[in-house]
Amino acid sequence: MAHNGTSRRDFLRLAAGSVAAAAATGWLSRAWAQRTEPWPPDVADDSPRPNVLWISAEDISPTLRCYGDQYAVTPNLDKLAAEGVRYDRAFAHAPVCAPARSGMITGMYPTSIGTTWMRCQGTPPVEARCYSEYLRAAGYYCTNNSKTDYQFAPPGSAWDECSGRGHWRNRPDKRQPFFAIFNIGTTHESRTRAFKPGQSFQHDPAKAPLPPYYPDTPLVRENLACYYDCMSKLDGQVQGILDQLRQDGLAEDTIVWFWGDHGWGLTRGKRFLFESGLRVPLIVRVPKKFRKWAGGGDAASVAPGSVEGEMVSFIDFAPTLLSLAGAKIPAHMQGQAFLGPQKAKQPHEYVFGARDRMDECYDFQRTVRDKKYRYIRNYTPQLTLAQPIDYMDRTPILREMRRLHAEGKLPDGPQMQFFQPEKPVRELYDVEADPHNIHNLAEDPKYAKVVDRMQKALDEWMIEIGDIGFLPESYFDSIKGGGTTASPGLTPTVAAKGKLERIAITCPTKGSSIEYRIQNARAEKPKAGKGKSKRGKDEAGWLLYTRPVELKPGQAVAARAFRIGYAPSGVPSYTFGSKAVPAGKADDPKTFWRERVNKSGVLDRCRKLKACDGKWVESADAYLKALADEAPAMRYWAAVGLDQAARKDAGMIKRALPAVERLAADPDPAVRAAVGEALCTMGKLDDGLDVLAEVATGDTGMAACLAAWALWRLGDRARPVLPKIEDTEYPKTRYPRAALNRVVKALKKD
């Protein structure tokens, strides 16, 4: 029997039965276990229990016909929009998949929880959980098919199934509500460059709409045509999933949600904080029976054909899902619900975004958007937008632009902006008049009040979430902590005439979640999890623990625990009638990184120092003072500031050089990287190159990238160091190795 939108009370009545049946299926105990605070979440008794189907697409902007793009051929998605709500101002909080998905799965900004750098492995605060755990605790069967990319290994407790086979059809009881994700990679940047010049396309390259920042060449037009062909293929794949929903008789019981994970994977889109990198399509179709619930009491707001002009952000997705499921939104989530009974009373005035390291290249940018303007603050304005990134540079459009730029054939104007050697400290764009973000208004006196207002909003947000972007990544890696989740303890709490036991399962690791599995007492002991996301044969049947487990004679229960950023626990088991199994000992880490950072006050000091950006020479006193700060982050930014001051005014060299030289042996490798580049600027080339070579080739973590790119920026001046970096063993870490390899190749060229 298919779930048909019954209330939670009716759902529990349907589920009433024997304790053995509850233990066998698991969803009954999860649905009953909503009263414990702070975990699991409280669940509303009047929740109608809608199913939710998510369909995500990679690397797409709102390039659909329903969004006004007449070049697009997307009839199925256009139909879905006509049947639901089209969100015209939906934004990712990061312009690349992993940080975007990290914030989405936790409901917390990556810049707040330490998952902001591309493909890093974070250790978020103890309160951070995957939103799917809240849904599982509320009684939902949760599947992900199958991308994770959360910047941490997905805990086994996150999903009932996470694999290429994940599907709502796999739930053990068809009455159970489900949350199912299907991730479609057809439009990923790697697919949109998979064409041969001159081949035939569904979309006519001659009619491709060229943004003003692209040159008009056949290769550029063909790359665009290939992207739009991928969009049309995606359109058909989405319809295939919707057809399965209808075939199962679930279309009227399921809220359908289609979205893109950030802007298109073409040049100046993905990885960049412009509209083309952050604005995404979002379409939500709500069946009639759920419209009043989903609309927060206003059914008309989610009626077919609706267009929503208020701003929503990816950081809102997790709280919105919990609102739709009737589960209480936890206070630590940093977004707000835009659907369901917990829908925010006031829409966003601003939405925010961030970019930090992308693959092997560093940058540090923040952005704030209101309905009319996008403001970007560049905290590393000395770096060009056109930094080379190996994976990004495979895009045909970018290769074409680099060729034309090298040949001096790119005209002044929007096409040259990408190659400017530096970025403005501040950028302001009127997105209504300038949707492509090519006319920077930040220095126009007429917009001074707008710039001040947007900067104030950005500062307040960064303070509120505790933005860690000011910390060098290598330093953060040294303090972020981690460990192994303690093995759970299993203790019998109630025995009824030898026929029933209730087993309490606990884990002393703060922030952990527990799963359990009922089995015959003679069954083979389950194997410990390895932190992987896919559930194979050995992974079936694990249930999220939210209340004591009921056990009958002849049964045993196995348990395992997960903490985001930690290795999974062992798997102890308890057999009916035996002695309690004690919990393992929790790791005793040093003070958690967030407490340590907050206590130090380093973020406030860095923020004040970085307010000097662009006023390099005038701020020399502040930089010189910061060189003596106890925090590596302050010394790092001080060295960067003095390097820029020396570039602007040679008179700064005599004043700053002695203090900079004293830091050549600083214990922090990121500081040494900044000092090495500053020494080269200040005329101490041999000393600076030695420092940079040591950091770039040594065991210095991600600071090696900083040193490698400093060598790259030096160009021919770095040639004397080639023998040192060429003959050494490259760093084992992927991105430092890629950066150093780029430097070696550049220096070997004639």
Secondary structure, DSSP 8 states (H G I E B T S, - for coil): -------HHHHHHHH---HHHHHHH-HHHHHH---SSSSS--B-TT----EEEEEEESS--S-SGGGT-TT---HHHHHHHHHSEEEEEEE-SSSSHHHHHHHHHHTS-HHHHT--STT------TT---HHHHHHHTT-EEEEES----SS---GGG-SEESTT--GGG-SSTTS-EEEEEEE-TTSHHHHT---TT---SS-GGG----TTS---HHHHHHHHHHHHHHHHHHHHHHHHHHHHHHTT-GGGEEEEEEESSS-SSTTSTTSSSHHHHEEEEEEE--GGGHHHHTTT-GGGGSTTEEEEEEEEGGGHHHHHHHHHTB---TT--S--SSSTT--SS--S-EEEEE--BTTB---EEEEE-SSEEEEEES-TTS-TT---TTGGGSHHHHHHHHHHHTT-S-SSHHHHTT-SS--SEEEEETTT-TT-----TT-GGGHHHHHHHHHHHHHHHHHHT--TTS-HHHHHHHS---B----EEEEEEESTTS-EEEEEE--STT-EEEEEEEETTS-------S-S---GGGTT-EE--S-EEE-TTEEEEEEEE-TTSB-----EEETTS--B--------SS-HHHHHHHHTHHHHHHHHHTTTT-TTTTHHHHHHHTT-SSHHHHHHHHHHHHHHHHH-TTHHHHHHHHHHTTTT-SSHHHHHHHHHHHHHTT-HHHHHHHHHHHHHSS-TTHHHHHHHHHHHHGGGGGGGHHHHHSS---SSHHHHHHHHHHHHHHH--
